[in-house]
Amino acid sequence: MAPEMVLGENYNTQVDVWSLGVLLYSVVSGHMPFPATTQQELFTKIAVATFNFEHKEFHLVSDECKDLIKRCLVRDTK
């Protein structure tokens, strides 16, 4: 879920771009960008939209791919 959805805000097709960013992050690393043990923790992390590329798998990922992920996982699309 995109931050707008978690926060109950109006949203548009930009949430699909967010979803693609989450999928890309997961496919190239095998990890989720917002790991959490509870739904509340997950929603909080999504709302803040802070993630990193610290997993060792990202050492093999190109800077261009990481840049694309960063551009997809933007909290404020304006």
C-alpha positions in Angstrom: 0.0 0.0 0.0 1.2 3.5 -0.8 1.4 6.1 1.9 -1.6 7.9 0.6 -3.7 4.8 1.1 -2.3 4.1 4.6 -3.0 7.7 5.7 -6.5 7.7 4.1 -5.7 10.5 1.7 -6.9 11.0 -1.8 -4.8 9.1 -4.3 -4.4 8.5 -8.0 -2.5 6.3 -10.3 0.8 7.4 -8.6 0.1 4.7 -6.1 0.8 2.2 -8.9 4.3 3.7 -9.3 4.8 3.2 -5.6 3.8 -0.4 -5.9 6.2 -0.9 -8.8 9.0 0.5 -6.6 8.1 -2.0 -3.8 8.1 -4.9 -6.3 11.4 -3.8 -7.9 13.1 -3.5 -4.5 11.8 -7.0 -3.5 12.8 -8.6 -6.8 16.3 -7.3 -6.9 17.1 -7.9 -3.2 14.8 -10.6 -1.9 13.8 -8.2 0.9 10.9 -5.8 1.5 11.7 -2.1 1.7 9.7 -1.6 4.8 10.2 -4.7 7.1 7.9 -4.9 10.0 6.5 -7.4 12.5 3.1 -5.9 12.9 0.6 -4.2 10.6 0.8 -1.0 12.6 4.6 -0.9 12.4 4.4 -1.6 8.6 1.9 1.3 8.1 4.1 3.6 10.1 7.1 2.8 8.1 5.2 3.2 4.8 3.8 6.6 6.0 7.3 7.8 6.7 8.7 6.2 3.5 12.2 5.7 4.8 14.1 2.8 3.3 17.7 1.9 2.6 19.9 -0.2 0.4 22.0 -1.7 3.2 21.3 -5.3 2.3 24.3 -7.1 0.9 22.3 -8.0 -2.2 22.3 -4.3 -3.2 26.0 -4.4 -3.7 25.3 -6.2 -7.0 22.5 -3.8 -8.1 23.3 -1.0 -10.4 23.1 2.7 -9.4 20.5 3.2 -12.1 18.3 0.5 -10.6 18.6 2.0 -7.1 17.8 5.4 -8.6 14.7 4.0 -10.2 13.6 2.5 -6.9 14.2 5.9 -5.1 12.1 7.7 -7.8 9.3 5.2 -7.4 9.2 5.2 -3.6 8.6 8.9 -3.1 6.2 10.0 -0.4 5.2 13.3 -1.9 4.8 12.9 -5.6 4.3 16.7 -6.1 
